[in-house]
Amino acid sequence: MTGSLPKFVSAPFWNPFGKNSIAHDPATGMMFLVDEKWERTICSYICKEAKMEGNSNYGVIYSQKLELGPGDSFWKVNSNEAWKTLPEGSSHLSDNLQGISCILQKGESENICDIALESVAAPFITYGSGSGLRDNLGLLRITIPAEKEILRFVVNRDEVPYFLSMMIKRGSLDQPGRGFIFTWPISFGSSALNPTAESKSAASTEQIIAAIDSLQGDITWRKKVAFNSVQKYQFFEGVDLTLCCNEGSGRKLVTAAMDAGLGGATVEQWKLLSPSGDPNQVSRARELCLMTLDPAKLDAVLGNMKSNQAFESVYSGAILQGKVPQAFTYLAKSS
């Protein structure tokens, strides 16, 4: 998955009163499944090889526990015993993290990016298309424009209320059709720092923060102190469904899910990588359909996709299922 990492660009020296602007560096996101007993070892290995140890602005890595749903034969869990030879886990991996995703109209992400960049979190931005009900905004029925931007970033779990409140307010997500925001649990990981374009000091702010992270053992010291002023919003819990299917089939399968009560979905373009000689004949051009729904509708949604051959070879669909502790969007008042 390709996307970008935004960063602040300092105002020119000849304009001391100028404001920082935001530039976007190209970035790549990857997802793969491993045996749970090796997750920390593998994350530590990637963290080291990608130079993320003590230098978090090289990227972010995290582990999330997911359930394999229908079509689970598609997913290949690497249980290679060679992982035993890798060194012990890194002390730079924190157990106190949580993820936040925000789906916005195209061109609206920079308003939200400011909130993360003013702190120490660097969001990862990708682009997709949406399917949703545009007129009936009832419970869990959200309006998302056809072209949209998806922000994902990882923060200290204690900071989640602050970021949720600020992002809802800045993005006007309490208004019809403005967007959707939700959180997802993380077992452990490293948080990406805000990468600035340049530094006139011997050590950048990011390097200083990374050094303190190392001394403290995690990032809990970054906790915000003004949480008593956080505005309260009405959140709901949900189920996070990710449908991986052949490119071009996502919209049809999402429509089948919507017929069973799904409010809408985000469709992203992905590429499947597999070892050479892999006998699996699944298309390498894939789509990921990201769905959040009421747990009471889960069986009906999965059943309707199954009846539309979502998990057969014609679409090669497969489901990953996770938890959504908190979600927010505009909900029309019931009459």
Backbone torsions as a table, in degrees:
resi	resn	phi	psi	omega
1	MET	NA	127.8	179.5
2	THR	-101.9	148.8	179.7
3	GLY	-164.8	-151.0	-179.0
4	SER	-146.4	154.4	173.4
5	LEU	-112.4	112.5	179.4
6	PRO	-74.2	153.6	177.1
7	LYS	-150.4	155.7	175.2
8	PHE	-78.3	138.1	172.7
9	VAL	-112.5	122.0	-175.4
10	SER	-64.1	148.7	174.9
11	ALA	-64.2	148.7	-179.9
12	PRO	-58.4	150.6	-176.2
13	PHE	-61.6	-27.5	-177.7
14	TRP	-81.6	-0.5	178.1
15	ASN	-130.9	75.5	-174.6
16	PRO	-63.1	-17.6	-179.0
17	PHE	-97.6	1.5	179.7
18	GLY	-73.3	157.7	-179.6
19	LYS	-94.0	152.9	172.6
20	ASN	-66.3	144.1	174.6
21	SER	-110.6	172.5	-178.5
22	ILE	-112.1	127.7	174.4
23	ALA	-113.5	159.4	-176.6
24	HIS	-122.8	122.3	174.9
25	ASP	-94.6	136.5	177.3
26	PRO	-60.9	145.2	-179.6
27	ALA	-147.7	158.3	179.4
28	THR	-125.6	134.4	176.4
29	GLY	-109.5	141.0	180.0
30	MET	-130.9	147.7	177.1
31	MET	-135.4	133.8	175.6
32	PHE	-150.7	157.7	-176.9
33	LEU	-103.3	138.3	177.7
34	VAL	-136.7	161.8	174.3
35	ASP	-63.2	137.4	-175.0
36	GLU	-56.7	-32.8	-176.7
37	LYS	-70.5	-14.5	-179.2
38	TRP	-108.3	0.6	-169.9
39	GLU	-61.0	-43.6	-178.3
40	ARG	-69.7	-39.3	178.5
41	THR	-62.2	-44.1	-178.2
42	ILE	-68.7	-42.7	177.9
43	CYS	-61.4	-40.2	178.8
44	SER	-63.9	-40.5	-179.6
45	TYR	-64.0	-45.8	179.0
46	ILE	-64.2	-41.9	179.7
47	CYS	-57.6	-41.7	-179.6
48	LYS	-71.1	-48.1	-177.0
49	GLU	-65.7	-31.0	179.8
50	ALA	-90.5	7.6	177.2
51	LYS	61.8	32.3	178.5
52	MET	-88.0	-13.1	178.9
53	GLU	-67.9	116.5	179.4
54	GLY	72.0	7.9	-179.3
55	ASN	-149.9	67.6	-168.7
56	SER	-64.6	-17.4	-179.3
57	ASN	-74.8	5.3	170.7
58	TYR	-80.7	-10.2	179.9
59	GLY	150.3	-172.8	-179.6
60	VAL	-137.8	143.9	176.4
61	ILE	-137.7	143.2	179.1
62	TYR	-153.8	159.7	177.4
63	SER	-116.2	135.3	-178.6
64	GLN	-133.1	130.9	178.3
65	LYS	-81.6	125.9	-179.3
66	LEU	-130.0	155.0	175.2
67	GLU	-99.7	140.4	174.6
68	LEU	-83.0	122.8	179.6
69	GLY	-99.1	-155.4	178.3
70	PRO	-55.1	145.1	-176.8
71	GLY	81.1	20.4	-173.1
72	ASP	-66.2	-14.8	178.3
73	SER	-68.1	-16.6	178.5
74	PHE	-70.2	-39.0	-175.1
75	TRP	-75.5	132.7	178.6
76	LYS	-111.1	113.6	179.0
77	VAL	-90.6	120.3	-177.8
78	ASN	-78.1	109.9	178.8
79	SER	-109.0	30.1	-178.4
80	ASN	-58.1	123.4	-178.6
81	GLU	-70.5	-7.5	178.2
82	ALA	-62.4	-19.8	179.0
83	TRP	-61.9	-20.0	-179.5
84	LYS	-62.8	-24.7	-176.5
85	THR	-82.5	-8.1	-177.7
86	LEU	-77.5	154.1	-179.5
87	PRO	-68.0	171.1	179.8
88	GLU	-63.5	165.3	-177.2
89	GLY	-62.8	154.1	-178.2
90	SER	-79.2	142.7	176.3
91	SER	-75.4	-8.2	-178.8
92	HIS	-83.3	-4.8	179.0
93	LEU	-87.4	124.3	-176.2
94	SER	-97.7	144.8	176.5
95	ASP	-97.6	9.1	-173.7
96	ASN	-120.4	47.8	-176.7
97	LEU	-118.5	158.1	173.0
98	GLN	-147.6	148.8	-178.9
99	GLY	-97.7	149.4	175.4
100	ILE	-128.7	131.9	174.3
101	SER	-120.8	141.4	-179.9
102	CYS	-136.8	126.2	-179.7
103	ILE	-106.6	123.1	-172.5
104	LEU	-131.4	164.6	171.9
105	GLN	-65.0	150.7	179.9
106	LYS	-58.3	131.8	179.1
107	GLY	91.0	-3.3	-176.8
108	GLU	-97.5	-4.1	-170.4
109	SER	-71.4	-28.0	-174.9
110	GLU	-65.0	-32.1	176.4
111	ASN	-60.5	-38.8	-179.8
112	ILE	-77.8	-36.3	-179.5
113	CYS	-56.9	-36.2	-179.4
114	ASP	-54.4	-40.1	-176.7
115	ILE	-63.3	-44.5	-179.8
116	ALA	-70.6	-43.4	-175.7
117	LEU	-69.7	-27.3	176.4
118	GLU	-72.1	-16.9	174.3
119	SER	-97.9	-132.5	-179.1
120	VAL	-127.7	18.4	-178.2
121	ALA	-107.2	132.7	177.0
122	ALA	-105.3	111.3	-178.7
123	PRO	-73.9	151.7	175.0
124	PHE	-105.4	122.2	-173.9
125	ILE	-108.8	128.6	173.0
126	THR	-125.7	173.7	-174.0
127	TYR	-129.1	144.9	-178.8
128	GLY	-157.1	-172.8	176.5
129	SER	-123.1	157.9	-173.6
130	GLY	-126.2	153.9	171.1
131	SER	-125.5	130.3	-179.2
132	GLY	-165.4	165.9	176.8
133	LEU	-82.3	123.2	-171.8
134	ARG	-91.4	-18.1	-174.4
135	ASP	-111.0	-43.1	-175.9
136	ASN	-93.6	99.2	-177.4
137	LEU	-99.1	66.0	176.1
138	GLY	-88.2	-164.7	-177.5
139	LEU	-58.6	124.7	179.3
140	LEU	60.2	19.0	175.5
141	ARG	-108.8	105.6	-170.9
142	ILE	-111.8	151.2	176.9
143	THR	-104.0	122.1	177.5
144	ILE	-129.3	127.5	-179.6
145	PRO	-58.4	159.3	-177.8
146	ALA	-60.5	-40.0	177.2
147	GLU	-104.1	129.3	-176.2
148	LYS	-148.9	169.0	178.4
149	GLU	-120.1	138.7	-178.4
150	ILE	-117.2	120.7	177.3
151	LEU	-102.4	133.1	173.4
152	ARG	-129.9	133.3	172.3
153	PHE	-153.9	160.1	-174.2
154	VAL	-113.6	131.2	-177.7
155	VAL	-134.4	166.2	170.9
156	ASN	-58.4	134.7	-176.8
157	ARG	-56.9	-33.0	-179.4
158	ASP	-70.0	-18.0	-178.3
159	GLU	-92.1	-6.0	-175.4
160	VAL	-56.2	-47.5	180.0
161	PRO	-57.2	-39.7	179.8
162	TYR	-62.7	-49.7	-177.3
163	PHE	-65.8	-41.6	179.1
164	LEU	-60.1	-48.3	-178.8
165	SER	-61.1	-46.3	-177.7
166	MET	-67.3	-38.3	-178.6
167	MET	-71.7	-38.1	176.6
168	ILE	-62.7	-43.3	-178.9
169	LYS	-67.9	-47.8	-177.0
170	ARG	-66.4	-37.5	-178.0
171	GLY	-90.8	2.7	-178.0
172	SER	51.3	42.2	-176.8
173	LEU	-72.3	-7.0	175.7
174	ASP	-87.8	8.6	177.1
175	GLN	-107.8	151.2	-176.3
176	PRO	-57.6	131.6	172.8
177	GLY	73.4	10.3	-175.6
178	ARG	-84.3	-28.3	-180.0
179	GLY	156.7	-173.5	-173.5
180	PHE	-146.3	137.5	-179.3
181	ILE	-135.1	141.9	178.8
182	PHE	-154.9	162.8	179.3
183	THR	-111.5	160.7	176.7
184	TRP	-143.7	140.5	-175.5
185	PRO	-72.9	146.7	177.7
186	ILE	-125.4	132.3	177.9
187	SER	-70.1	-48.2	176.2
188	PHE	-168.2	167.9	179.1
189	GLY	169.7	-170.0	175.9
190	SER	-122.4	138.9	-177.7
191	SER	-93.5	132.9	178.7
192	ALA	-74.5	132.4	176.7
193	LEU	-84.0	162.7	177.1
194	ASN	-71.5	110.1	-178.8
195	PRO	-82.0	115.4	176.8
196	THR	-86.6	160.4	-174.8
197	ALA	-74.9	-32.6	-176.5
198	GLU	-158.3	164.1	178.6
199	SER	-143.6	138.1	178.1
200	LYS	-97.3	-0.4	-179.4
201	SER	-99.0	163.4	178.9
202	ALA	-63.0	-35.1	176.6
203	ALA	-125.9	134.1	179.1
204	SER	-75.7	165.3	176.7
205	THR	-58.8	-40.0	-179.1
206	GLU	-63.2	-39.9	179.5
207	GLN	-67.0	-38.6	178.4
208	ILE	-65.3	-45.5	179.5
209	ILE	-62.5	-42.5	179.3
210	ALA	-62.7	-37.6	179.0
211	ALA	-65.8	-40.4	177.9
212	ILE	-67.4	-38.9	175.6
213	ASP	-53.7	-44.6	-177.2
214	SER	-65.9	-41.6	-179.5
215	LEU	-67.6	-38.9	-177.3
216	GLN	-80.9	-21.1	-179.9
217	GLY	92.5	-15.9	175.1
218	ASP	-161.3	-164.3	-175.3
219	ILE	-113.2	16.8	-176.6
220	THR	-65.9	-20.2	179.9
221	TRP	-66.7	-16.6	-178.5
222	ARG	-78.9	-1.2	-171.6
223	LYS	-51.1	135.6	176.2
224	LYS	-66.7	151.5	-176.8
225	VAL	-110.6	-9.5	-174.8
226	ALA	-104.7	38.7	-176.7
227	PHE	-71.2	-17.3	-179.2
228	ASN	-67.6	-13.9	179.5
229	SER	-99.7	5.1	-178.3
230	VAL	-68.9	129.1	179.2
231	GLN	-71.6	142.9	-176.9
232	LYS	-93.5	134.8	175.2
233	TYR	-126.3	160.9	179.9
234	GLN	-90.7	107.8	-179.5
235	PHE	-99.5	162.2	175.2
236	PHE	-135.2	156.7	177.1
237	GLU	-91.6	158.8	179.9
238	GLY	-157.3	-176.7	175.6
239	VAL	-112.1	133.2	178.6
240	ASP	-97.3	114.5	177.6
241	LEU	-111.3	130.8	173.5
242	THR	-118.2	115.8	177.0
243	LEU	-101.1	118.8	175.6
244	CYS	-101.1	122.7	-175.4
245	CYS	-145.7	173.2	178.7
246	ASN	-62.4	144.8	178.9
247	GLU	-58.7	134.8	179.1
248	GLY	95.4	-10.3	-177.7
249	SER	-104.7	-8.1	-174.8
250	GLY	-60.7	-43.9	-175.9
251	ARG	-64.6	-39.8	179.8
252	LYS	-64.9	-42.8	-178.5
253	LEU	-70.9	-34.5	175.3
254	VAL	-64.6	-39.1	177.4
255	THR	-60.4	-41.0	176.8
256	ALA	-62.5	-39.5	178.2
257	ALA	-67.1	-37.4	178.9
258	MET	-66.8	-32.1	176.6
259	ASP	-63.4	-21.6	180.0
260	ALA	-99.7	6.0	174.9
261	GLY	119.6	-4.3	176.4
262	LEU	-67.1	139.5	-178.3
263	GLY	-82.1	-31.4	-177.2
264	GLY	174.5	173.8	-177.5
265	ALA	-153.8	160.6	174.6
266	THR	-111.7	131.1	-179.4
267	VAL	-115.3	121.9	179.4
268	GLU	-116.4	153.4	176.8
269	GLN	-92.0	129.2	178.5
270	TRP	-130.5	166.4	176.3
271	LYS	-126.3	131.3	179.8
272	LEU	-88.6	125.4	175.5
273	LEU	-110.8	136.6	179.7
274	SER	-146.4	159.5	-178.9
275	PRO	-60.6	150.4	177.6
276	SER	-61.7	142.5	-179.0
277	GLY	83.1	5.6	179.5
278	ASP	-64.9	123.2	-178.3
279	PRO	-71.7	-11.6	-179.6
280	ASN	-64.6	121.9	-175.9
281	GLN	-94.5	16.5	-179.5
282	VAL	-65.6	142.1	178.5
283	SER	-58.9	139.7	178.1
284	ARG	-78.2	-20.2	177.6
285	ALA	-85.6	112.9	-172.2
286	ARG	-124.0	160.6	171.1
287	GLU	-124.2	140.3	173.5
288	LEU	-109.9	120.6	178.4
289	CYS	-102.2	114.0	-175.7
290	LEU	-97.1	120.6	-174.2
291	MET	-132.2	138.0	171.9
292	THR	-122.4	127.6	-174.6
293	LEU	-144.5	165.9	175.3
294	ASP	-65.1	129.0	-179.5
295	PRO	-55.1	-29.3	-179.3
296	ALA	-66.5	-19.2	-178.3
297	LYS	-100.2	1.7	-173.6
298	LEU	-60.4	-50.9	-176.7
299	ASP	-62.0	-40.3	-179.4
300	ALA	-66.2	-40.3	179.9
301	VAL	-65.9	-47.4	179.5
302	LEU	-64.6	-38.6	179.7
303	GLY	-64.4	-39.9	-179.6
304	ASN	-69.9	-37.2	176.3
305	MET	-66.5	-39.0	179.0
306	LYS	-63.1	-41.7	179.7
307	SER	-67.3	-18.1	176.2
308	ASN	-98.2	20.2	173.9
309	GLN	65.1	26.0	-177.3
310	ALA	-58.9	-33.4	-172.6
311	PHE	-104.5	15.9	175.9
312	GLU	-101.7	173.3	-171.5
313	SER	-62.6	-22.7	-178.6
314	VAL	-62.9	-33.1	178.6
315	TYR	-117.7	-18.2	-179.7
316	SER	51.0	45.9	-178.8
317	GLY	-82.2	151.2	177.2
318	ALA	-151.4	146.7	-173.7
319	ILE	-113.2	136.1	165.0
320	LEU	-114.2	136.1	-175.2
321	GLN	-124.6	132.0	179.1
322	GLY	-138.2	-177.0	-178.5
323	LYS	-102.5	148.1	172.6
324	VAL	-120.7	97.0	-178.2
325	PRO	-63.7	-36.3	-178.8
326	GLN	-142.4	134.2	175.4
327	ALA	-140.8	152.5	-179.6
328	PHE	-149.0	137.9	168.6
329	THR	-159.4	174.3	175.8
330	TYR	-68.7	128.9	175.9
331	LEU	-119.9	123.4	179.0
332	ALA	-65.4	142.4	178.2
333	LYS	-70.7	132.3	179.5
334	SER	-69.8	140.4	-177.8
335	SER	-84.1	NA	NA
